[in-house]
């Protein structure tokens, strides 16, 4: 049976899109696989993934340039929700108990090796634990506070078979 729907991308509005793309590439080892061309309302939007074979990408766009729903510039009301009184983009603190999209998960082949590479780059897990099945997971955040899960299991999960 042919798939009717599949996950294609996750979009992240960023305070500094270029800096965030660099972080995902430099720290997690993702690659820029495509850039959605700029329009009259916004900059180009880089898409990063795990190489060209990856069917799911992270699309990073400059927050405050446009409304992703309409594709047009922000209204005055929308601007007041994005920018503080000094015209700076407001910081958003995410927590694991927040409603909405909670985190982005990446699976790794070797958790200890990946963790050591993160440490060399000055990135540490907020929380690291073993699950009841013996799998290992660690939570960290990117420079803008988006939560990232790094996951390892010694077996394929049922949906990966």
Secondary structure, 3 states (H helix, E strand, C coil): CCCCCCCCEEEEEECCHHHHHHHHHHHHCCEEEEEECCCCCCCCEEEEECCCCCCCEEEEEECCCCECCCCECCCHHHHHHHECCCCCECCCCCCCCCCCCCCEEEECCCHHHHHHHHHHCCCCCCEEEECCCCCEEEEEECCCCCEEEEEECCCCCHHHC
